[in-house]
Amino acid sequence: MSTHAVPVEKYHGTGNDFLVVDAGEGVGDRSAFARAYCDRETGVAADTVDGPIDGAGEHGDATDDAADSAGRRGADGVLFLEIGERYRPTRVVMTLVQPDGSTAAMCGNGARVVARWAHDRTGDHEFMIDTQAGTRRAIVSPDGTEVTIEMGVPRFDPTSVPVDRDEPLVEEAIEGLTVTAVDTGVPHAVSFLDGGRDDPDGIDAVDLDAVAPPVRHADVFPQGANVNLAAVVDAGGEGEDGRDDPAVIDQRTFERGVEGETRSCGTGAVAIAAVARRLGLIDGDTAVTRPPGGELRITVPDDDHATLTGPVAREFSGRVAADPR
Ligand SMILES: N[C@H](CCC[C@H](N)C(=O)O)C(=O)O
């Protein structure tokens, strides 16, 4: 059993918040670490860590932070990162361990946080992020506050998601929701409803914590699924200047591994845009999704990789015990 202290940094992307730990810090039981420190009632907060860590600023130094998730105790996961600065561009191997102790192959907002963390360390603006779903290129904006990730091509085929079907699962009734299944690095079920956030009977009227678990655990998803509710607010398409205006889509996501709703989900945003495009619900191939924690910009060109863009903010740093027991 190891009792040494481990430097941690907290970041969030549109309210999807993560602890970042250097993989070389020797955390033995990563699942136990994530279960303890991600807990929303007893997990880590700026005032519970010993800090700040060397060269990483003071507690609460994230003056760029706009979302109201800053200061929330716990996190949506722990990113264990290994940075390879001898490569050009710099590579980062990313492993996301979730609050239930499981590992997710990919995480869009997590990857955005990874790029910002690597930017804060190196000053570089381009990175290759190695995930269990493949290598993803990341670009950090000139001022460091926004990150774009190349997300791969969304896949509907049953083997990729996976779904227990011979054909893609499209607009099928699953446990009370009408669902389309897509792989954006992790499995997603997407259900479009009629009303957006402004509609009193729209997506915010749904009790997601009640509706999502039966879909998340449905037999048709052998590895489970993240469950998204979406509503098209504006279909986008050609604007007055002849260029495509992005579609606007309200988003809510119940995440596997968190086993609850998160303030934002990047792979979910890409899944929603890809399904909207496939079902002909939006006119162009660009969309803005509006999860509770902010706004994400997505492109889903036909037969090409999708992209995900949005803000990332740094919350605080400090040290926690490697073994939380
Ligand atoms: N929040 C993440 C998704 C994590 C995926 C994970 N919840 C799973 O599939 O088990 C995102 O921004 O894409």
The ligand as an SDF file (V2000), in Angstrom:
LIG
                    3D

 13 12  0  0  0  0  0  0  0  0999 V2000
  -17.9550   12.6760  -21.0430 N   0  0  0  0  0  0  0  0  0  0  0  0
  -17.2750   12.0220  -22.1190 C   0  0  0  0  0  0  0  0  0  0  0  0
  -17.7870   10.6750  -22.4650 C   0  0  0  0  0  0  0  0  0  0  0  0
  -17.2450    9.5880  -21.5860 C   0  0  0  0  0  0  0  0  0  0  0  0
  -17.7680    8.2560  -22.0440 C   0  0  0  0  0  0  0  0  0  0  0  0
  -18.1430    7.3670  -20.9370 C   0  0  0  0  0  0  0  0  0  0  0  0
  -19.1500    7.9040  -20.0470 N   0  0  0  0  0  0  0  0  0  0  0  0
  -18.4970    5.9700  -21.3970 C   0  0  0  0  0  0  0  0  0  0  0  0
  -18.7940    5.7360  -22.5500 O   0  0  0  0  0  0  0  0  0  0  0  0
  -18.4600    5.0720  -20.5420 O   0  0  0  0  0  0  0  0  0  0  0  0
  -17.2330   12.9020  -23.3430 C   0  0  0  0  0  0  0  0  0  0  0  0
  -17.1450   14.1130  -23.2100 O   0  0  0  0  0  0  0  0  0  0  0  0
  -17.2370   12.4060  -24.4500 O   0  0  0  0  0  0  0  0  0  0  0  0
  1  2  1  0
  2  3  1  0
  2 11  1  0
  3  4  1  0
  4  5  1  0
  5  6  1  0
  6  7  1  0
  6  8  1  0
  8  9  2  0
  8 10  1  0
 11 12  2  0
 11 13  1  0
M  END
$$$$
